Amino acid sequence: MKNILFVCISLVLFGCSGGGASVEGSKINYPASEEKLHWLTIEEAQVLNKHEPREMIVDVYTEWCGPCKMMDRMTFSDPAVIKKIHEKYYAVKFDAESPESIKFGEKEFGNPNHNPDTPKNRRNSPHEFSRFLQVRGYPSLVIINPDLKIKNSLVGFKQPNQLLAEL
C-alpha cells in the first residue's frame, strides 16, 4: 500500500512539472525536462506547432552511424544546447531507415523497400521522408519552418559550440 501511495505522489510531483508548450488531449508536454533534450516524433511536433508555432530541428540519424551516436553523447547532452533548442525549436528525432510510415503536412511517407532482416548495424533502405528532407549524409540536422517548409540543413557531426553558432 505504501508503494502505491509513493507512486501516486511521485506521478503528481514529477509528472506534472515543467513549462513550455503542451496540448490538451494529446498528452504532449514540451519540454518535459530541462535536464535532457526532449525528443518528439514528427507527428507530435506538428501537433504542438499548430498550437504554438515554432521551428523544428530534425535530427536525421541511422542506427549504424557512429557520428550520430557521438552527437547524442556529446552535443545533445550539453546544457547550453539543450536550453537553446528547447527555447527556439521542437526537437525531432528521425531514423532515416525506419520502416514506420509517417505523415508530414498532407503527405504520407514510408519505406517500402525496408528489409526487416537487415541487421541494425548495417545500411538499409532510406525512408521516403529522408529523401523529402534532401538528406545528403548522417547525421543531418534539418531546420523546418512553422509552415513546414525546409529552412536549412546542417550535415555532419557538430561539437556543442559549433551547433550553438549555427542555431
Buried (B, 14 or more C-beta within 10 A) or exposed (E): EEEEEEEEEEEEEEEEEBEBBBBEEEEBBBBBBBEEBBBBBBEBBBBBBEEEEBBBBBBBBBBBBEBBBBBBEBBBBBEEBBEBBBEEBBBBBBBBBBBEEBEBEEEEBBBEEBEEEEEEEEEBBBBBBBEBBEBEEBBBBBBBBBEBEEEEBBBEBBBBEEBBEEB
